[in-house]
């Protein structure tokens, strides 16, 4: 079974290496071009060069040269691992068995490119990995494999992805390819009545409104960590908050009600949050201890007086 592998980032590199170690026949690899500001080389390109697999670099899968390249290689299956470009019908038709895709949610819930963020922001207790066939919709194809994981109370996007969804996804992609190659794969159509779609998250979605309950704000901060960061304001400038914990206390929403050497406690709509790490505009992320030492925040100062409320989807 001839495979064209399409992917990027460490997840794509690990998945490609796993398929090759499983003995799969990868006859072509498509990945994105290098970004000049990137410090690390593209993991997918590295694996392709290591194994001397034909490699195409493109940002748009709908580009005519990309479609022609896939047609020339005459694949049986397209395997997508961390793909942000839509697969055109012409490319999908060039593969005898179509294609499969990794998605980090329990489809049909949380379709779209920011599934992990929105699941945490909305307070979900479970997420998971779905391997599904590709069709003309966004994450709408029939499901081949699906497995759930727990979202821990202190999980962030980073921990949920790298500790749980990343390794699980690599193994499930390999298993899905094996099932297809051996003729044992079966699919189940997605239930459209249970479907939901969330847009790609932006900074406008993660602005903190301190009047909201502690639990909602805690979920918002976790669901925006590490990207795009939950934003508030302090002394007229933007401030991103990355790590926080629920705390006791009360005060005016956004008011600093306690300061130690290690954290700042800020009042919410029904309690408070301990702020553990922040980033000022144009600067690097720093521990709250460093922010406290440098900026000398004071009790009763207010976070977010000019901020507008964000809105979980």
Secondary structure, DSSP 8 states (H G I E B T S, - for coil): -EEEEEE-HHHHHHHHHHHHHTT-EEEEEEE----TT-SS--HHHHHHHHTT--EEE-S-TTSHHHHHHHHHHT-SEEEEES--S---HHHHHTSTT-EEEEESS-TTSSBSTTHHHHHHHTT-SEEEEEEEE--SSSS-S-EEEEEEEE--TT--HHHHIIIIIHHHHHHHHHHHHHHHHTT----B---GGG--B-----GGGGB--TTS-HHHHHHHHHHTTTTT-EEEEETTEEEEEEEEEEE----STTBEEEE-SS-EEEE-SSSEEEEEEEEETTS--EEHHHHHHHH---TT-BB-TT-------
